[in-house]
């Protein structure tokens, strides 16, 4: 009768143990790929693909595209994002297009770009020929 109280993907990422941490002194020119979750506090010039989830810290900067299941942005992204769940925190800044199914922007968070929030099942329905 009652649904189980399931945690949102954002909450799960916040509570998950993160094994990959790129600290403030980390600077990289090139693309980065990671299977699990990661926290980025440094600067990356290149595309970032983190399968499970990413937390971009306040001092974290990405000059490139970001792709992940879940993203929490405290820092700055100058590029396009393709994520299923996105949360832009008060200090978060995004300059680029965003493709997501779920979006939360805290007061003070900034986003400039095109937003696409179509769910994959909606796209399938749109592409189905009418009878």
N, C-alpha and C positions, 0 to 999 in steps of 0.2 A: 504494500500500500504506500509506504513512504520510500523515497529514494535515499540511498546511502549518501551521506555528505561527502562528496568527492572534492578533493582539492583541485584548484585550477592549475594549469601547467606553470603559470607564473609563480604561484605559491610553492609548487613542487621544486622548481628550479632554485628558489630562494633557500629552501630547506635541505637541498641535496648537497652531499659532499662533492666538492669540485677538486679534481685531481690535477687539472692543468691550469696553472696560474702564470700569466705573463706579466711580470712586475713593472713598476714605473720606469725602471732603467732599461727595459726591453724596447729596442727599435728594430724594425724589420722592413726590408724592401723586397717584396715578393709575396706570393700567395701563400695562405696558411689553410691547412685542412686538419680537422680534428674529429674523431668519432664520438667521444663523450662530451660532457659539458666543460666549459672553460670560462675563466675570468681574465679579462684583458685590462691592464692598468697602463700599458705602454702605448707606443705609437707604431701603427702598421700602415705602410704604403703598399697596398695590394689588396686582392680580393680575399675574403675570409669566409670559409665554409666550415661550420661547426654543427655536426648533425643533431645532437641532442638539445643543447641550449648554450647561450652565451650571456654573460653579464659584462657589460662594458662600464668600467669604473669611471669616476668623475674625471680623472686625468687621462683616461683612455681616449685615443684618437684613431679612427680608421679612415684612411683616404683610399676608398675602394668600395666594392660591393660587399654586402653581408648577407649570407644565407644560413638559416638555422631553423629548427623547429620552434624554439622559443628564444626571445631576446628581451633583456632588460637593459635599457640605455640610460646611464647616468652621465656619460661622456659625450663625445662628438663623432658623428658619422658623416663624411662627405662622400656620398655614393648611394646607390640604390639598395633597398632591403627587400628580401623575399623571406618572410617568416610566417609561421602559422599563428603565433601569439606574440604580440609586441606590447611592451610597456615602456613609455618614455617618462622618465622621472623628472623632477623639478629642474635639475641641472642638465638634463639631456638636450642635445641639439642634433637634428637631422636635416641635412641639405641633400635631398634626392627623392626619387620616387619610392613608394612603399607599396608592396603587395602583401596583404595579410588577411586573415579571417577574423582576428580579434585584436582590438586596439584600445589601449588605455593611455591617456596623456594626463599627467599630474599638472596642476596649476603651476605655471612657470616653464614647463617643458615646451620646447619649440620644434616645429616641423614645417619645412618648406619643400613642397614638391607635389607630385601627383599621387593620389591615393586610390588603390584598387582593392576593394574588400569583397570581391566575389568569392563565394565558396565553390570548391571544385564541383560539387553536385549540381550547383546552379549552372555552371558552364556546360555540363553534360546535357542538361535540359534544354539550354539555349541551342545546342548543336543538333538536337534530335529533329529530324525532318517532320514537318506536320503532315497529318494524313488527310 
